[in-house]
């Protein structure tokens, strides 16, 4: 489960098993994260995370290792208001 913390500029990952959720891990992203999408963005068969950051007008990409952990973020700067379009595209494509 991914939980976005808009006030702190990070998100938490909770890994699930038959016993419930455990192993909370916090990852930093840009300022004001508002949208998250999970997909295999680099075609390595591992789940990756993309976060749209409203206040910093950028997107954070965290590539997955396949074990519930992720690499440090890579920032992609977005043009003003481009984050709205990307949020819709990410949600549409990966849902």
C-alpha positions as semicolon CSV with decimal commas, in nm:
position;residue;x (nm);y (nm);z (nm)
1;X;0,000;0,000;0,000
2;X;0,126;0,350;-0,086
3;X;0,025;0,645;0,133
4;X;0,105;0,999;0,016
5;X;0,190;1,258;0,284
6;X;0,119;1,588;0,109
7;X;0,231;1,803;0,405
8;X;0,572;1,638;0,444
9;X;0,667;1,575;0,078
10;X;0,707;1,201;0,114
11;X;0,515;0,878;0,089
12;X;0,511;0,554;0,283
13;X;0,515;0,199;0,151
14;X;0,353;-0,076;0,355
15;X;0,431;-0,430;0,237
16;X;0,143;-0,673;0,284
17;X;0,127;-1,041;0,364
18;X;-0,138;-1,279;0,491
19;X;-0,065;-1,145;0,843
20;X;-0,142;-0,784;0,744
21;X;0,064;-0,478;0,658
22;X;0,418;-0,435;0,787
23;X;0,760;-0,294;0,705
24;X;0,672;0,075;0,666
25;X;0,934;0,252;0,453
26;X;0,935;0,629;0,393
27;X;1,052;0,782;0,063
28;X;1,109;1,152;-0,003
29;X;0,966;1,314;-0,315
30;X;0,899;1,670;-0,428
31;X;0,687;1,927;-0,252
32;X;0,311;1,869;-0,236
33;X;0,271;1,517;-0,380
34;X;-0,084;1,477;-0,513
35;X;-0,093;1,171;-0,740
36;X;0,082;0,836;-0,744
37;X;0,094;0,569;-1,014
38;X;0,253;0,225;-0,996
39;X;0,370;0,053;-1,313
40;X;0,678;-0,093;-1,480
41;X;0,815;0,230;-1,629
42;X;1,153;0,093;-1,741
43;X;1,045;-0,252;-1,868
44;X;1,250;-0,454;-1,620
45;X;0,940;-0,645;-1,491
46;X;0,968;-0,467;-1,152
47;X;0,700;-0,232;-1,018
48;X;0,807;0,136;-1,018
49;X;0,643;0,445;-0,866
50;X;0,568;0,783;-1,020
51;X;0,455;1,077;-0,804
52;X;0,322;1,410;-0,933
53;X;0,434;1,694;-0,703
54;X;0,202;1,996;-0,719
55;X;0,402;2,256;-0,525
56;X;0,738;2,184;-0,688
57;X;0,583;2,133;-1,037
58;X;0,775;1,814;-1,099
59;X;0,739;1,439;-1,115
60;X;0,938;1,192;-0,907
61;X;1,017;0,848;-1,048
62;X;1,138;0,575;-0,813
63;X;1,248;0,253;-0,983
64;X;1,161;-0,065;-0,800
65;X;1,396;-0,347;-0,702
66;X;1,119;-0,608;-0,694
67;X;1,133;-0,666;-0,319
68;X;0,912;-0,378;-0,204
69;X;1,198;-0,127;-0,198
70;X;1,279;0,151;-0,443
71;X;1,578;0,351;-0,565
72;X;1,618;0,718;-0,482
73;X;1,394;0,948;-0,679
74;X;1,470;1,098;-1,017
75;X;1,308;1,438;-1,074
76;X;1,148;1,543;-1,401
77;X;1,062;1,913;-1,411
78;X;0,716;1,989;-1,549
79;X;0,589;2,299;-1,723
80;X;0,333;2,506;-1,534
81;X;0,003;2,313;-1,506
82;X;0,148;2,015;-1,695
83;X;0,110;1,808;-1,378
84;X;-0,270;1,803;-1,421
85;X;-0,245;1,641;-1,762
86;X;0,018;1,392;-1,645
87;X;-0,192;1,296;-1,343
88;X;-0,485;1,212;-1,569
89;X;-0,266;1,024;-1,817
90;X;-0,092;0,818;-1,548
91;X;-0,416;0,725;-1,378
92;X;-0,584;0,637;-1,709
93;X;-0,299;0,430;-1,853
94;X;-0,208;0,235;-1,542
95;X;-0,552;0,164;-1,393
